[in-house]
Amino acid sequence: MEPITIVYIVGTIGMLIGIPPSLSLVGDEVGLDFDYLWAIPGIAALMYLLMAFDIGSVQFQGYHVPLPRYIDWALTTPLLVGYTAYIAGAGRTTIIGAALADFLMIAFGVGAVALAPPVQWVFFGLSSLCHLALLIALYGPVRRSALHEPPSHRRLARLLLNYIGLLWLAYPLVWLFGPGLQLVESTGIAVIITYLDVTAKVPFVYFIYRARKNFVNVKKAVSSAEALEEGVSAAPTTP
């Protein structure tokens, strides 16, 4: 068995670990909609399984590139960004804008590995600009939105924001030393990216799962406050 195959099998198993807790939140009344959270580790597990069987792998510039990796990123990373902004209480426009910047970052990244120099460096630059726009959105409007949320939401939003914001800084460096300058071979890049992917997705799901009771408490508190307000407004007034 090829070493790179073993790497992708380990990645598949790692992603599968994140599916049970995310499925347990489907339909759960936690005050937020987490019905699609399972898609983050679920899609990633499927794509890593395809990579383990060498399905969808191509050679670009003599470099081994598994296309399922980019399909995974194009589908799951906007969900990661979207859920982070959603928990932070950001508006729909901000959520869509951040997710779009993320998607374009991945799309231009595909061009950066598929095209020959110097065009690939142009696409790497465009991808980096989208990454910068994403960081500005996360640490600008999204972070400010979280300041107006309940403490439990605010803490979780800050954790998720810093988690993906800081961890994702490693990906451009991986591309630079991998497909860009080709200083690290494909197997080495596969090990690094698999580690980063599992680390980015599975703990993200567990952070939300661990905080689910906080959302229930906030929802109950809001419901109690609304009931009290209705009771006060319905009470007869004395002359």
C-alpha positions as CSV (number, residue, x, y, z in Angstrom):
1,M,0.0,0.0,0.0
2,E,1.3,3.4,-1.0
3,P,2.2,5.8,1.9
4,I,-0.1,8.5,0.4
5,T,-3.0,6.0,0.5
6,I,-2.5,5.3,4.2
7,V,-2.5,9.1,4.8
8,Y,-5.9,9.4,3.1
9,I,-7.3,6.4,4.9
10,V,-6.3,8.0,8.2
11,G,-7.9,11.2,7.0
12,T,-11.1,9.4,6.2
13,I,-11.3,7.8,9.7
14,G,-10.5,11.2,11.3
15,M,-13.4,12.9,9.5
16,L,-15.8,10.1,10.4
17,I,-15.2,10.9,14.1
18,G,-16.9,14.2,13.6
19,I,-20.1,12.8,12.1
20,P,-21.9,11.3,15.2
21,P,-21.9,14.5,17.3
22,S,-23.0,16.6,14.3
23,L,-25.8,14.2,13.5
24,S,-27.0,14.4,17.1
25,L,-27.7,18.1,16.6
26,V,-30.1,17.5,13.6
27,G,-33.5,18.7,14.7
28,D,-32.2,19.4,18.2
29,E,-33.9,22.5,19.7
30,V,-30.8,24.4,20.6
31,G,-32.0,27.8,19.3
32,L,-29.8,27.7,16.1
33,D,-30.0,25.6,13.0
34,F,-27.3,23.0,13.0
35,D,-29.1,20.6,10.7
36,Y,-26.3,20.9,8.1
37,L,-23.3,20.7,10.4
38,W,-22.9,17.0,9.6
39,A,-22.0,17.9,6.0
40,I,-18.6,19.4,7.1
41,P,-17.1,16.1,8.3
42,G,-19.4,14.0,6.1
43,I,-18.4,15.5,2.7
44,A,-14.8,15.6,3.8
45,A,-14.8,11.9,4.8
46,L,-16.3,10.9,1.4
47,M,-13.7,13.0,-0.5
48,Y,-10.9,11.5,1.5
49,L,-12.2,8.0,0.7
50,L,-12.2,8.9,-3.0
51,M,-8.6,10.1,-2.6
52,A,-7.6,6.8,-0.8
53,F,-8.8,4.9,-3.9
54,D,-7.0,7.4,-6.1
55,I,-10.3,8.5,-7.7
56,G,-10.1,12.0,-9.3
57,S,-6.3,12.4,-9.0
58,V,-4.5,14.2,-11.8
59,Q,-1.1,15.4,-12.7
60,F,-0.5,19.1,-13.0
61,Q,3.0,20.3,-14.0
62,G,4.2,16.9,-12.9
63,Y,2.7,17.3,-9.5
64,H,0.1,14.9,-8.0
65,V,-3.1,16.8,-7.3
66,P,-6.3,15.0,-5.9
67,L,-9.3,17.0,-7.2
68,P,-11.6,15.7,-4.5
69,R,-9.6,17.7,-2.0
70,Y,-10.7,20.9,-3.8
71,I,-14.3,19.7,-4.1
72,D,-14.2,19.1,-0.3
73,W,-12.9,22.6,0.3
74,A,-15.3,24.3,-2.1
75,L,-18.3,22.7,-0.3
76,T,-17.2,22.6,3.4
77,T,-15.1,25.7,4.0
78,P,-18.0,28.0,3.2
79,L,-20.1,26.1,5.7
80,L,-17.3,26.6,8.3
81,V,-17.3,30.3,7.6
82,G,-21.0,30.5,7.4
83,Y,-21.7,28.8,10.7
84,T,-19.0,30.9,12.4
85,A,-20.7,34.1,11.2
86,Y,-24.2,32.7,12.0
87,I,-23.3,32.0,15.6
88,A,-21.8,35.5,15.8
89,G,-25.1,36.9,14.9
90,A,-24.0,38.4,11.6
91,G,-26.5,39.4,9.0
92,R,-27.3,37.5,5.9
93,T,-25.3,39.8,3.7
94,T,-22.2,39.4,5.8
95,I,-22.6,35.6,6.0
96,I,-23.0,35.3,2.2
97,G,-20.2,37.8,1.5
98,A,-17.7,35.9,3.8
99,A,-18.8,32.5,2.3
100,L,-18.4,33.9,-1.2
101,A,-14.9,35.2,-0.5
102,D,-14.0,31.8,0.9
103,F,-15.4,30.0,-2.2
104,L,-13.5,32.3,-4.6
105,M,-10.3,31.7,-2.6
106,I,-10.7,28.0,-3.2
107,A,-11.7,28.5,-6.9
108,F,-8.6,30.6,-7.6
109,G,-6.5,28.1,-5.7
110,V,-7.5,25.4,-8.2
111,G,-6.2,27.6,-11.0
112,A,-3.0,28.1,-8.9
113,V,-2.3,24.3,-9.1
114,A,-3.7,23.6,-12.5
115,L,-1.9,26.3,-14.6
116,A,1.7,26.7,-15.5
117,P,3.9,29.6,-14.3
118,P,3.6,32.6,-14.5
119,V,-0.2,32.3,-14.7
120,Q,-0.4,30.1,-11.6
121,W,1.2,32.9,-9.5
122,V,-1.5,35.3,-10.7
123,F,-4.1,32.9,-9.5
124,F,-2.3,32.4,-6.3
125,G,-2.3,36.2,-5.8
126,L,-6.0,36.3,-6.5
127,S,-6.6,33.5,-4.1
128,S,-4.5,35.3,-1.5
129,L,-6.6,38.5,-2.0
130,C,-9.8,36.5,-1.4
131,H,-8.2,35.1,1.7
132,L,-7.4,38.6,2.9
133,A,-11.0,39.7,2.2
134,L,-12.2,36.7,4.2
135,L,-10.0,37.6,7.2
136,I,-11.2,41.2,7.0
137,A,-14.8,40.0,7.0
138,L,-14.3,37.7,9.9
139,Y,-12.3,40.1,12.1
140,G,-14.4,43.1,11.0
141,P,-18.2,42.7,10.7
142,V,-18.5,39.2,12.1
143,R,-16.4,40.0,15.1
144,R,-18.4,43.2,15.8
145,S,-21.7,41.3,15.5
146,A,-20.6,38.8,18.1
147,L,-20.2,41.7,20.6
148,H,-24.0,42.0,20.7
149,E,-24.8,38.3,21.2
150,P,-25.3,36.5,24.6
151,P,-22.1,35.6,26.4
152,S,-22.4,31.9,25.4
153,H,-22.7,32.7,21.7
154,R,-20.0,35.4,21.9
155,R,-17.5,33.0,23.5
156,L,-18.2,30.2,20.9
157,A,-18.1,32.7,18.0
158,R,-14.7,34.1,19.2
159,L,-13.3,30.6,19.5
160,L,-14.5,29.5,16.1
161,L,-13.4,32.7,14.5
162,N,-9.9,32.5,15.9
163,Y,-9.7,28.8,15.2
164,I,-10.3,29.0,11.4
165,G,-8.8,32.5,11.1
166,L,-5.4,31.5,12.5
167,L,-5.3,27.8,11.4
168,W,-6.1,28.6,7.8
169,L,-3.0,30.9,7.5
170,A,-1.0,27.7,7.1
171,Y,-2.6,26.7,3.8
172,P,-1.0,29.4,1.6
173,L,2.4,28.4,3.0
174,V,1.7,24.7,2.2
175,W,0.8,25.7,-1.4
176,L,3.9,27.9,-1.7
177,F,6.3,25.1,-0.7
178,G,4.3,22.4,-2.5
179,P,2.7,23.0,-5.9
180,G,4.2,26.5,-6.1
181,L,7.9,26.1,-5.5
182,Q,7.7,22.2,-5.4
183,L,10.2,22.0,-2.5
184,V,8.0,19.4,-0.8
185,E,6.9,16.2,-2.6
186,S,3.2,15.2,-2.9
187,T,3.3,12.7,0.0
188,G,4.6,15.3,2.4
189,I,2.0,17.8,1.3
190,A,-0.7,15.1,1.7
191,V,0.4,14.5,5.3
192,I,0.4,18.2,6.2
193,I,-2.9,19.0,4.5
194,T,-4.6,15.9,5.9
195,Y,-3.5,16.9,9.4
196,L,-4.7,20.5,8.9
197,D,-8.1,19.4,7.4
198,V,-8.9,17.0,10.2
199,T,-7.8,19.6,12.8
200,A,-9.9,22.3,11.1
201,K,-13.1,20.4,10.7
202,V,-13.6,17.8,13.5
203,P,-12.8,20.0,16.5
204,F,-15.0,22.7,15.0
205,V,-17.9,20.3,15.1
206,Y,-17.1,19.3,18.7
207,F,-16.8,22.9,19.8
208,I,-20.4,23.5,18.7
209,Y,-21.6,20.1,20.2
210,R,-20.0,20.9,23.5
211,A,-21.7,24.3,23.7
212,R,-25.2,23.0,22.7
213,K,-26.5,23.3,26.3
214,N,-25.6,26.9,26.4
215,F,-27.9,27.6,23.4
216,V,-30.7,25.7,25.1
217,N,-30.3,27.9,28.2
218,V,-30.3,31.0,26.2
219,K,-33.4,29.9,24.3
220,K,-35.2,29.1,27.6
221,A,-34.2,32.5,29.1
222,V,-35.5,34.3,26.0
223,S,-38.7,32.3,26.1
224,S,-39.2,33.1,29.8
225,A,-38.6,36.8,29.2
226,E,-41.1,36.9,26.4
227,A,-43.7,35.0,28.4
228,L,-43.2,37.4,31.3
229,E,-43.5,40.4,29.0
230,E,-46.7,39.0,27.5
231,G,-48.1,38.3,31.0
232,V,-47.3,41.9,32.1
233,S,-48.9,43.4,29.0
234,A,-52.0,41.1,29.5
235,A,-52.5,42.0,33.1
236,P,-55.5,44.2,33.9
237,T,-54.6,47.8,34.9
238,T,-56.2,49.4,37.9
239,P,-57.8,52.8,37.6
